Amino acid sequence: MSLEPEAALLTARAPGRPLTRLGVLVTVLLASALAPTLPSRLALWGVGLVLLALSDVPRARWRALCAGVVWMGGLGALVSLTTRSTEPALSLVLRGCTALTWTVWFGATTSWPALRTELRRAGFSSRALDAMDATVAHGLLLLRTLSARRDAAVLRQGLAPGQPRLDCLGRVLAGGMALAFERSVRLEEARVVRAAATPPEDITAEGAPVAGLRGATVLAEEGRARLESVELWLQRGEWVALAGPSGSGKSTLLRVVSGLEPLARGALLRFGRPVSGGDVAARVDGRVALVLQEPDDQLFGTTPLDDLVWGLLRRGVPEPEACVRARRMLEELGVGGLAERPVHGLSFGERKRVACAAALVCEPELLLLDEPTAGLDPVAARELARALERAAAARPLTVVWATHELEHLPSRVERVVLLRQGRTVFEGARALALRPRVLDQAGLWAGEDLPR
C-alpha cells in the first residue's frame, strides 16, 4: 500500500510560516475567482507552476496535478460545445487549474502538524482544532482502506499497478467506502471512550467488584443473540483472560463493559453502580479503557506523543504535564524513542504498543484488551505482554485480556473465561482451562499440546 500522500500530509516541511502560506493560498484563490481578464488568470496559474517547480514535490503530486489539468480540459471542452463559446470554457479551465496548482503547492510545502501548531498559536479554539484533527484522521483512514482494497484487487485480477479496469475500480470504491465507514464509526467510538469523564462522586466500596454482568444478552439486527445470559464479575486488581474462537462474543462483551454496546436484557454494574441509558456518552466512564484489535482504529495523533497527549488534554491535564506523562508512558511500553515519529511510519507491533500506552496514560482502573497479540509474531507478542505487565505493576489495575491465542497469556492471568457462540462454557483457574477436554468444549482444541 502506498502511503506517499499520507507521508506528505504529515511530514512535509518548508521554510516560512504555515499561516502565511495559507493566507497566500486564500488570496490567490480569491484573485483567480475575481480576476477580470484571461491573461491575469493565466499569470496566476503560471506563478503557481513556477513555485511548484521550485518546491520539493513528490512525483505522485505531479501526476495528480496533470490528471486534474486533463480533467479540467475535458470539462472545458464540454462547456465549449454546450455554450458554443470558447471564452467561458477557457475561463473555467484556468480557474480550475489555478486552484488545483496552488492547492498542490500548499500541500507540498505545509504539513498538517505545523499548520495545526500555528492555528493554536493564533488562538483557534481547541474544539475547532479537534474537529480538524478528526477530519484528517477520517480522511487518512479512508485513504488507507481504499489503497489496501485497490492493491488486493490488482493482485487478484492480475493487473499491472496503475492500470485498474473500470469494474475493478467500482468494486474498490463500493466495498472500500462501506469498510471505511465502519472503521470510521470505530474510530469515533474510540474517541468517545478515550475522552470520557470520570464521575467525581463515584467511589467503589472496599471489596466490591470493579464490574459485573448479570444475565447479559446482546441481540444482532436479525434477532440472533451475540451474547446470551452471560455472568461475569471482575474483582479489583485481577487479570482475567476471555478466550474463545472468532465470533464467540469476546469483542461484544468488551464493548458492553466499556459502555459502547447496550444490553437487550440483563444488567451491567461498574464500580458498584448500575449502568444504563440509550446514549453512549452516558454509559462510558473515564476509569474504563478499551484497546481495540486494530490500532489504526484508535490512534488520533500524527505522532505517538500527540496521540497520548490528546487523551490527557480531554481530561483537563495541563499540556506541559500531559507531555511529561505521555513520554513516561511511551518509555514504559518500550516505544519512547518513537515519540515524535509519524504514526504512519511505525510497524504494526509498534502501533499496538502506542495504542496500549494511550489507554494506560489515562490511568484507568479497568483495562479491556481486544486481541492485543493478534497479528504479532511470537516474540513481539511475548514482549508486549511483558511490557503491559510492567506498566500495570505500579497501579491497581483490573485487566480483561480477550484472545483466542492461549499460548501468549500473560503470567498474571489466573482466571480464564471461555466463550462459545455467545455463551459461557467455562470459568475457572487457568490450569483447568488449558485442559484439552475444556478447550475442545470451547472450540479451541486443535489436537496439539499447549504450553502450560
C-alpha angles and dihedrals in degrees: 000000000000114000096177095117091048092048091050092050095049104034109026112127135186135161117269136046119305092220090056091053090046089053090050090051094050092046093051093047091052092045091050091051093048100035107124100208137049093233091057091052090046089051092052090051091048093052090051092051091050093051090046091051090052092050126082097254121174117239091244090062091052090051091049091049093050091048090051092050091050090049091050090049091053091049090050091051090052091050090048092054092046098048096031088226130104099200098070090043093050091046090053093048093050093049092050095045092047093050092046094047096048092044090053089049091052092048092048094051102036129059122206094238091053093047092047091052091052092047090052091051089049090059103259111163119255089237092057092047090048090054090050091049090051091051091052092047093051092046092052090047090054090048093052093046095049092043092052092048091047092053091048092049092049091051095047095047096042094237125155112250111267094025107086118165119237094252090050091052090050093054092047093052097041099047094032095055092050092048092045090052091053091049091047089056090053090048091054091046090053090051091052093051094045094048095044117131125234114238103240095211097052113102119167112232117243110274094008118132116262089224139353141185122208117190090336112189127177121185128207120226092265091053098258115137114247088181122019126193094327119179118196132156123189120202124207114275098007127126114220126188116216106199137176142119122286110292094023093121102261096129092043091053091051090049090052094050092046091051098245095110123052122220122244090201136000132037140281120207123189126181091351097307132097116250119215142138138107095249117086091212089060093051102047121086130198090227091065121074126189124198113196126216093245111057094200089064092065109031112101104166127083089229131027090251092052091049096053093043089053093066094044093050090053088057094053099259111150112249098244091052091043091056092050093049092045094052091047092052093047088053091051090053092048098249100096091120090059096054096117101030118111110267092227090062095057124099121250091257092049091051089050090056092048090052090052091047090051089056096045096045089067088061099234124189093213121041119192115195119192110203093325094179098042112126094016126115116243094262094049091045092053092046092050092050091050092046091053092049091051093047092049095045095085096051135055098252133165112208132196110195109196114195148131091212103087093172090072099051114138116250091244093065108104102157126055129194116196121204130192125178091345096309133104109246098171140011122177149083120346094241092055093045091058094058112117094237092053093044091049090053089055094046094248102106114107097175095260131106116260124213112260 
